[in-house]
Amino acid sequence: MDKEDLKLTSAEIGTLWGEYVNGTAVDVVNRYMLSIVEDEEIKALFEDATKTFAKQKKQIATFIENEGFPIPIGFSEADLNRGTKRLFSDIFCLHYLHIITLHGLIGHTTAFSSSVRKDLREFYDSCDNDGKRMYNQTIELLLEKGHFQKAPIFYPEANPEFISGPQFLDGLFKDQRPLAATEMIGISFNLKKKILEKTLSIGFSQVVKSKEVRKFLLSTQEVSDQQIQALGKILHQDQLPSPMSWESEVTTSQDAPFSDKLMMYHIGFLLQSSQAYHGTGLASAMRTDLVLTYEKIIMKNLLVTKEWFNIMTKNKWLEQPPLAPNRRKIAEDK
């Protein structure tokens, strides 16, 4: 069937809508960071990132428009306050670009797997290639500058072994087994994301104008710290190192580079997307203390996300995605 005869599905429209709104929010932050970064190598990566998204944004808008849907408002130059004081260091900007690129890679893969039409699959495949290029570049530069934080190193056993009994699951008593390498995947990634979430909350809370939003960001900062400590404690019990925090990479500026709407949306985006990563970590966890830790984190994040939703809707900052037809209302209006 010709692609012109194949209408986009609800899932395809949903992924395009999400890619547009989330992408425009990140693009505003990237353009701010491009304006403040002094390191020429880091600056070159942000120039690449902004040019790449400009190309992707145009294509996403075309897909949406051709299906007769309105292009989302998203975020724009109106959400960026140019000429403000520096809020983040060059190294934090590089860490930010690296973690956000990881988000993009996962998002593109999800969108690709939800796509049927060939032109859309080809588009997301190209987005994935762009993301992998940026992922490689950010890692190489972080390694070169001595700032890439690797997961803890394990040393090889002499031979493969099988799990011998239910004690493998026990994590609440003194004879608990060491962490498994498969469990370290989730711990390492979730810690990095929580550290980014906390650092952004610190920076945003210093500059945001709304008292209500500042209170929420201070609360989010505290919650993120508690969750970092909870996962870090599990590492420390096995004498394994935790990733370094990035609080010192936030300046003392009180000059807001972004709109309150963008800062709130960005934290909410991180909170919501992190739930998927917490779920993945929970699915791979076999030690009971780790399972309980993830369950507590997930439940707390649900409560924080609800508070975020209330503030966003109260201020009319949360754009509504396309909805399925309300058949009952259509019939009643006949």
C-alpha positions in Angstrom: 0.0 0.0 0.0 1.3 3.4 -0.9 2.2 5.5 2.1 -0.1 8.3 1.0 -3.0 5.8 1.3 -2.0 4.7 4.8 -3.1 7.1 7.4 -1.1 7.5 10.6 -2.3 5.5 13.5 -3.2 6.9 16.9 0.1 5.5 18.3 2.1 7.2 15.5 0.4 10.6 16.1 1.0 10.2 19.8 4.7 9.6 19.3 5.0 12.5 16.9 3.2 14.8 19.3 5.4 13.7 22.2 8.6 14.1 20.2 7.6 17.6 19.2 6.7 18.9 22.7 9.5 17.2 24.5 12.0 18.1 21.8 11.1 21.8 21.8 11.5 21.9 25.6 15.0 20.3 25.4 15.9 22.5 22.4 15.3 25.7 24.5 17.6 24.4 27.2 20.2 23.4 24.6 20.1 26.8 22.9 20.6 28.5 26.3 23.6 26.2 27.1 25.0 26.8 23.7 25.0 30.6 24.5 26.9 30.1 27.8 29.3 27.3 27.2 32.9 28.5 26.8 34.7 25.2 26.0 34.9 25.0 22.2 34.6 21.2 22.1 31.4 21.2 24.2 30.0 24.2 22.2 30.5 22.2 19.0 28.3 19.4 20.3 25.5 21.8 21.3 25.7 23.5 17.8 25.2 20.0 16.3 22.3 19.2 18.7 20.4 22.4 17.9 20.9 22.0 14.1 19.9 18.3 14.2 16.7 19.1 16.1 15.8 22.0 13.8 15.8 19.5 11.0 13.8 16.9 13.0 11.3 19.5 14.2 10.5 20.6 10.6 9.9 17.0 9.6 7.7 16.2 12.6 5.6 19.3 12.0 5.1 18.2 8.3 3.9 14.7 9.4 1.4 16.1 11.9 0.2 18.9 9.5 -0.3 16.5 6.6 -2.6 14.4 8.8 -4.8 17.4 9.5 -3.8 17.7 13.2 -2.7 21.1 14.7 1.0 21.4 15.3 1.6 21.5 19.1 2.5 24.8 20.7 5.4 23.2 22.6 8.2 25.6 23.6 9.8 28.4 21.8 12.0 31.5 22.0 9.3 33.0 24.2 10.4 30.5 26.9 14.1 31.6 26.7 15.4 34.7 28.5 18.6 35.6 26.6 21.4 37.6 28.2 20.9 36.1 31.7 23.7 35.1 34.0 25.2 31.7 33.8 23.3 29.1 35.8 25.3 25.9 35.0 29.0 25.1 34.4 30.3 23.8 31.1 30.7 20.3 32.5 27.2 20.1 33.8 26.0 21.2 30.3 27.9 18.3 28.8 26.4 15.8 31.4 23.0 17.2 30.6 23.4 16.7 26.9 24.6 13.1 27.5 21.7 12.1 29.7 19.1 13.8 27.5 20.6 12.1 24.5 20.0 8.8 26.3 16.4 9.8 26.7 16.2 10.6 23.0 17.6 7.3 22.0 15.0 5.4 24.0 12.2 7.7 22.8 13.2 7.2 19.1 13.3 3.4 19.6 9.9 3.4 21.2 8.5 5.6 18.4 10.1 3.4 15.7 8.6 0.3 17.2 5.2 2.0 17.2 5.4 3.0 13.5 3.8 1.2 10.6 4.3 3.6 7.7 7.6 3.4 5.9 8.4 7.1 5.7 7.9 7.4 9.5 10.1 4.3 10.2 12.8 5.8 8.0 12.5 9.1 9.8 12.9 7.5 13.3 15.7 5.4 12.0 17.5 8.6 11.0 16.7 10.1 14.4 18.2 7.1 16.1 21.4 7.4 14.0 21.6 11.1 15.0 21.2 10.1 18.6 23.8 7.4 18.5 26.3 9.8 17.0 25.6 12.3 19.8 25.8 9.6 22.4 29.2 8.5 21.2 30.5 12.1 21.0 29.3 13.0 24.5 30.8 9.9 26.0 34.2 10.4 24.2 34.3 14.0 25.4 33.4 13.2 29.0 36.1 10.5 29.0 38.6 12.8 27.5 37.9 15.4 30.2 37.9 12.8 33.0 34.2 13.4 33.9 32.5 10.2 32.7 31.2 8.2 35.6 31.4 4.5 34.9 29.4 1.9 36.8 31.3 -0.1 39.4 33.7 -2.8 38.1 33.1 -6.4 39.0 35.9 -9.0 38.9 35.4 -12.3 37.0 34.5 -15.6 38.8 36.5 -18.7 38.0 33.5 -20.6 36.6 29.8 -20.0 35.7 27.4 -20.9 38.6 23.7 -21.6 39.0 21.4 -20.0 41.7 21.2 -22.7 44.4 18.1 -21.6 46.4 15.7 -18.9 47.6 18.4 -17.3 49.7 19.5 -15.6 46.5 16.5 -13.3 46.9 17.2 -12.3 50.5 18.3 -8.8 50.9 17.1 -8.0 54.4 19.5 -10.0 56.6 23.2 -10.2 57.2 23.9 -13.1 54.9 22.5 -11.3 51.8 24.4 -12.0 48.6 26.3 -9.2 46.7 24.6 -7.3 44.0 24.3 -9.0 40.6 25.7 -7.3 37.5 22.2 -7.4 36.0 20.9 -5.4 39.0 23.7 -2.8 38.5 22.3 -1.8 35.1 19.2 -0.2 36.7 21.0 1.1 39.8 23.7 2.9 37.8 21.3 4.4 35.2 18.7 5.5 37.8 21.3 7.1 40.0 22.6 9.2 37.1 19.1 10.3 36.2 18.2 11.2 39.8 21.4 13.2 40.1 20.4 15.2 36.9 16.9 15.6 38.3 18.2 16.9 41.6 20.7 19.3 40.0 18.1 20.8 37.7 15.7 21.2 40.6 18.4 23.1 42.6 19.2 25.4 39.7 15.6 26.0 38.7 14.5 26.7 42.3 17.1 29.5 42.5 15.6 31.4 39.6 11.9 30.5 39.2 9.5 33.4 39.8 6.4 31.6 41.2 6.5 30.8 44.9 4.3 27.8 44.4 6.7 26.4 41.7 9.7 27.1 43.9 8.2 25.2 46.8 7.5 22.3 44.5 11.1 22.3 43.1 12.6 22.4 46.7 10.4 19.4 47.5 11.4 17.6 44.4 15.1 18.3 45.2 14.6 16.7 48.7 12.8 13.7 47.2 15.5 13.1 44.6 18.2 13.3 47.3 16.4 10.8 49.4 16.1 8.4 46.5 19.8 8.9 45.6 20.7 8.1 49.2 18.5 5.0 49.2 20.1 3.6 46.1 23.6 4.7 47.2 23.1 2.9 50.5 22.6 -0.4 48.7 25.9 0.2 46.8 27.8 1.1 50.0 26.6 -2.1 51.7 28.6 -3.9 49.0 31.5 -1.5 49.2 30.7 -0.1 45.8 31.1 3.5 44.8 28.2 5.9 44.1 28.3 8.4 41.2 29.4 11.9 42.2 26.8 14.6 42.6 26.7 17.7 40.4 25.4 20.3 42.8 28.7 22.3 42.7 28.1 22.7 38.9 25.2 25.1 39.7 26.2 28.8 40.1 24.6 31.1 42.6 22.7 33.0 39.9 19.1 34.1 40.6 18.5 35.2 37.0 16.0 33.0 35.3 17.1 31.8 31.8 13.8 30.0 31.2 10.1 30.6 31.7 8.5 29.0 34.8 6.4 26.9 32.5 9.4 25.4 30.8 11.2 24.6 34.1 8.2 22.9 35.6 7.5 21.0 32.4 11.1 19.8 32.2 11.1 18.4 35.8 7.8 16.7 35.1 9.2 15.2 31.9 12.1 13.7 33.9 9.8 12.5 36.7 7.5 10.8 34.3 10.1 9.2 32.1 12.0 8.0 35.1 9.1 5.8 36.1 9.8 3.6 33.2 13.4 3.3 34.2 12.4 2.5 37.8 10.1 -0.2 36.5 12.9 -1.7 34.4 15.2 -1.6 37.5 12.4 -3.3 39.6 11.9 -6.0 36.9 15.6 -6.9 37.0 15.9 -6.7 40.8 16.0 -10.1 42.7 17.3 -9.0 46.1 14.4 -8.0 48.4 15.9 -4.8 49.7 16.4 -3.5 46.2 12.8 -4.5 45.2 11.4 -2.6 48.2 13.6 0.4 47.4 12.3 0.6 43.9 8.7 0.2 45.0 9.0 3.1 47.5 10.6 5.3 44.8 7.9 4.5 42.3 5.1 5.2 44.8 6.7 8.5 45.9 7.2 9.6 42.3 3.5 9.0 41.6 2.6 11.4 44.4 5.1 14.0 43.3 3.9 13.7 39.7 0.3 14.2 40.8 1.3 17.5 42.6 3.2 18.5 39.4 0.1 17.8 37.3 -2.1 20.0 39.6 0.3 22.9 39.3 0.7 22.6 35.6 -3.1 22.4 35.0 -3.8 25.2 37.4 -1.5 27.5 35.5 -2.8 26.2 32.1 0.8 25.1 31.2 0.0 21.5 30.2 -0.8 21.1 26.5 -3.4 18.4 25.8 -2.4 15.6 23.4 -4.8 14.5 20.6 -7.8 12.5 22.1 -9.9 9.7 20.7 -13.3 10.8 19.4 -15.9 11.2 22.1 -18.6 9.1 20.5 -21.2 9.7 23.2 -20.8 13.5 22.9 -21.0 13.4 19.1 -24.2 11.4 19.3 -25.7 13.8 22.0 -24.8 16.9 19.8 -26.6 15.5 16.8 
